[in-house]
Each structure stands twice: as structure tokens, then as C-alpha cells.
Amino acid sequence: MNPPPLRNPHWQRRCAAFLIDFGALATAALVVTAPWWRTDLRDADAAIDGLRATMDATMANALGSGADASGFYASLLSDPALRAAVVAFAQHGSGAIFTVAIAYALLSAAWNIGGELSPWQGSPGKHLLGLRVVDVSGRRAPFAQLLVRQIAAGLSWLTFNLGHLLAWWPPFRSLHDRIAGTDVVATTGSGPARVALDRTAGGDPAADPVRDVAGDAPDHAMKLTSSNAGRTGCLRCRGTARSCRIRRSRIWV
């Protein structure tokens, strides 16, 4: 029996799918919100000019009064005009970021949930790389579950992507998948970009044909390959059909 992998066997495809989706969504968010964030950036630029002029005047007054170092810094911190210039710059700069982030979140929800409800069962990036989103039993996830997954994805971002990194180790599910009771598995066939990715990774797809095997445990991605001498194994833990080390269950196919 082959030992279970220490990392997600689909990590390259997961990362590539994320980059495809992120690139498309970020571009769309920037285009849609361009009138607003451009205005905010212009205001922020003007605020920087005001901040520079205010700081020059404050420093000149402090140095002209003959104050020592402590008095000089105290005058900078207590100057109301300087404080107002800093607040104005922060407001306009954060406003531009907030506008794009809100647009990205809304577009991401439509992009991901729409794709997961479609026959693809995944975003366009996942579809291209041969991945799909299912519930923990391997069946199609309903809308409510996918909505919880999308909302919980915010926690994976707020944890500085530590929630996403959970998919690196067994049982290979990110934080939002664990919260929503969903999983990301390989599709029956290869996605349109799967062959190119496998060749980039140094593999030969033709030498290792993959086919799914229907059994009593649909949540397991089973495959029959030339590399395991004709035995049916679990794609996620690389174990045999009778013993899955990830699920700790017996599988009969």
C-alpha cells in the first residue's frame, strides 16, 4: 500500500485555477469601478500635496521658534492642519482600495456560485484545470451550501490566507470548505488546461490514463492507472480501494 501524500496531489491545479479566477475577477473589478477609484486616487494625490505643504510650514514654524527636538516633534503631532492632511490622504487612499475590494467580492460571489451551480460544478478556472466543488459525500452542493462556502471564504482571506493553506495537508480542505461541508475534487475527465499543466510539471498524461470508478463512496476520487499495476486506488490518499487512510473507511468498488 502506498503511503498517504503529505501534500495535496492537486495543489498545482488548485493554484493555477485560483490565479486564472483572480486575474479575471481583479481585472473586471478594476474596470467596473474605474470612475470611482480614479477619483479617489486623484483626491489622494491632492491630499499628498497638501500634506507636504502643511508639513513644510509646520517644520518652518517649529524651527523658527527655536524649539528643541522634543518640542519640534510635539508641534508636529499636535498641529491640527497636519493631522487633517494625513486623515484626508488616508480616507481617499483607503476609499479606492475599499471600492475595488467590494466590487471584487460581489463579482467573485456571482462568478464562483454561478459556476458551481452550472454543469461545470466549479468556477471557470477550476473547470479549465479539471476540478469541481462537491459536498463531503461527493454529490452536487446546493445553493445554500455554496453561499456559506463563499461567505466563509472571507475568513480564509482574513487569516492572511492561512485558511487557504489548510488545503495543503490532509484532508486537503481549506477553511471555507470545512465550514461549509464542501470539497474540491478532480473531475471525471481532464480539464481543457490539464494536459498542458501536467506536461509543465514533467508528467506524461498519455502514460498514466485516468478514469473514475463508481462505487459506494462517491466522495472518493478513484482512479485506475498504469502506475499501480491495475489496482484501483484513492486519488486523495493514494491508498488501495479497500483502505483509505484519509477517510479511515473501507471502500468497496
WODAWO-V230186 format. One record per residue. N is the residue number from 1. RES is the residue in one letter. NEAR is the number of other C-alpha atoms within 8 Angstrom. D_CENTER is the distance of its C-alpha to the mean C-alpha in Angstrom with 1 decimal. Layout:
BEGIN
N&RES&NEAR&D_CENTER / N&RES&NEAR&D_CENTER
END
This chain:
BEGIN
1&M&4&33.5 / 2&N&6&30.5 / 3&P&7&28.7 / 4&P&10&25.1 / 5&P&9&22.4 / 6&L&6&21.0 / 7&R&9&17.6 / 8&N&12&15.5 / 9&P&8&17.6 / 10&H&7&14.8 / 11&W&9&12.5 / 12&Q&7&13.4 / 13&R&13&12.8 / 14&R&11&9.4 / 15&C&8&8.5 / 16&A&10&10.7 / 17&A&13&9.4 / 18&F&10&5.9 / 19&L&9&8.3 / 20&I&9&10.6 / 21&D&11&8.8 / 22&F&8&7.5 / 23&G&8&11.1 / 24&A&8&12.8 / 25&L&11&11.4 / 26&A&9&12.0 / 27&T&8&15.3 / 28&A&9&16.3 / 29&A&13&15.6 / 30&L&9&17.7 / 31&V&7&20.4 / 32&V&8&20.7 / 33&T&11&21.0 / 34&A&8&23.0 / 35&P&7&26.3 / 36&W&9&25.0 / 37&W&13&23.0 / 38&R&9&25.8 / 39&T&8&28.3 / 40&D&12&26.5 / 41&L&11&26.3 / 42&R&8&30.0 / 43&D&10&30.9 / 44&A&14&29.0 / 45&D&9&31.0 / 46&A&8&34.1 / 47&A&12&33.3 / 48&I&10&33.0 / 49&D&8&36.5 / 50&G&9&37.9 / 51&L&11&36.4 / 52&R&8&38.1 / 53&A&8&41.4 / 54&T&11&41.4 / 55&M&10&40.7 / 56&D&8&43.4 / 57&A&8&45.9 / 58&T&12&45.0 / 59&M&10&45.4 / 60&A&8&48.7 / 61&N&8&50.1 / 62&A&12&49.1 / 63&L&9&50.7 / 64&G&7&53.7 / 65&S&6&54.4 / 66&G&6&54.7 / 67&A&10&52.2 / 68&D&6&51.1 / 69&A&6&47.6 / 70&S&7&46.8 / 71&G&9&48.3 / 72&F&12&46.4 / 73&Y&8&43.0 / 74&A&8&44.1 / 75&S&10&45.1 / 76&L&11&41.7 / 77&L&8&39.9 / 78&S&7&42.3 / 79&D&9&42.6 / 80&P&6&41.6 / 81&A&7&41.2 / 82&L&13&38.8 / 83&R&10&36.8 / 84&A&8&36.5 / 85&A&13&35.4 / 86&V&10&32.6 / 87&V&8&31.5 / 88&A&10&31.7 / 89&F&13&29.5 / 90&A&9&26.8 / 91&Q&9&26.9 / 92&H&12&26.6 / 93&G&11&23.9 / 94&S&8&21.7 / 95&G&10&22.6 / 96&A&13&21.2 / 97&I&9&17.8 / 98&F&8&17.9 / 99&T&11&19.0 / 100&V&12&16.2 / 101&A&9&13.5 / 102&I&8&15.4 / 103&A&11&15.7 / 104&Y&12&12.0 / 105&A&8&11.5 / 106&L&8&14.5 / 107&L&10&13.7 / 108&S&9&10.3 / 109&A&10&12.3 / 110&A&8&15.0 / 111&W&9&13.0 / 112&N&11&11.2 / 113&I&14&14.2 / 114&G&10&16.7 / 115&G&13&15.5 / 116&E&14&15.4 / 117&L&12&18.9 / 118&S&8&20.2 / 119&P&6&21.8 / 120&W&11&18.7 / 121&Q&13&17.1 / 122&G&16&13.6 / 123&S&15&12.0 / 124&P&10&13.9 / 125&G&13&11.6 / 126&K&14&11.9 / 127&H&14&15.6 / 128&L&12&16.2 / 129&L&15&15.2 / 130&G&15&17.1 / 131&L&15&14.6 / 132&R&15&15.0 / 133&V&13&14.2 / 134&V&14&17.3 / 135&D&12&18.8 / 136&V&9&19.9 / 137&S&8&23.2 / 138&G&11&21.8 / 139&R&9&22.8 / 140&R&8&21.2 / 141&A&11&19.3 / 142&P&7&21.0 / 143&F&8&19.8 / 144&A&6&20.1 / 145&Q&11&17.9 / 146&L&12&15.2 / 147&L&9&15.6 / 148&V&10&15.4 / 149&R&13&12.1 / 150&Q&12&10.7 / 151&I&9&12.4 / 152&A&12&11.5 / 153&A&10&7.8 / 154&G&8&9.3 / 155&L&11&10.7 / 156&S&15&7.8 / 157&W&11&7.2 / 158&L&7&11.0 / 159&T&8&11.6 / 160&F&7&10.4 / 161&N&9&7.4 / 162&L&9&10.4 / 163&G&14&9.2 / 164&H&10&6.6 / 165&L&9&9.6 / 166&L&11&11.8 / 167&A&13&11.1 / 168&W&10&13.0 / 169&W&11&16.2 / 170&P&10&18.3 / 171&P&6&18.0 / 172&F&10&14.5 / 173&R&13&12.7 / 174&S&12&9.8 / 175&L&14&11.0 / 176&H&14&10.4 / 177&D&11&12.0 / 178&R&10&14.8 / 179&I&10&15.4 / 180&A&11&15.6 / 181&G&9&17.4 / 182&T&14&15.3 / 183&D&12&14.4 / 184&V&9&13.0 / 185&V&9&16.1 / 186&A&9&17.8 / 187&T&9&19.8 / 188&T&6&23.6 / 189&G&7&23.8 / 190&S&10&21.9 / 191&G&12&19.5 / 192&P&9&20.9 / 193&A&10&19.0 / 194&R&12&19.5 / 195&V&10&22.9 / 196&A&7&22.0 / 197&L&9&19.1 / 198&D&11&21.6 / 199&R&10&24.3 / 200&T&7&22.2 / 201&A&6&21.5 / 202&G&6&25.3 / 203&G&7&25.8 / 204&D&8&28.2 / 205&P&9&27.0 / 206&A&5&30.6 / 207&A&6&31.8 / 208&D&9&29.4 / 209&P&9&29.5 / 210&V&8&27.2 / 211&R&10&28.2 / 212&D&9&27.1 / 213&V&9&29.9 / 214&A&8&30.4 / 215&G&8&31.5 / 216&D&7&31.8 / 217&A&10&28.2 / 218&P&10&25.9 / 219&D&9&22.8 / 220&H&9&23.6 / 221&A&12&22.7 / 222&M&13&26.2 / 223&K&12&27.3 / 224&L&14&30.7 / 225&T&13&30.7 / 226&S&9&33.5 / 227&S&6&32.1 / 228&N&9&33.0 / 229&A&6&36.5 / 230&G&8&36.1 / 231&R&9&34.7 / 232&T&11&32.0 / 233&G&12&29.1 / 234&C&14&25.8 / 235&L&11&22.9 / 236&R&11&20.8 / 237&C&11&23.5 / 238&R&12&25.9 / 239&G&14&28.7 / 240&T&12&31.6 / 241&A&14&31.9 / 242&R&7&33.9 / 243&S&10&31.8 / 244&C&15&28.0 / 245&R&9&27.2 / 246&I&9&23.7 / 247&R&5&25.1 / 248&R&7&28.6 / 249&S&7&30.2 / 250&R&8&32.7 / 251&I&11&31.9 / 252&W&8&34.7 / 253&V&7&34.2
END
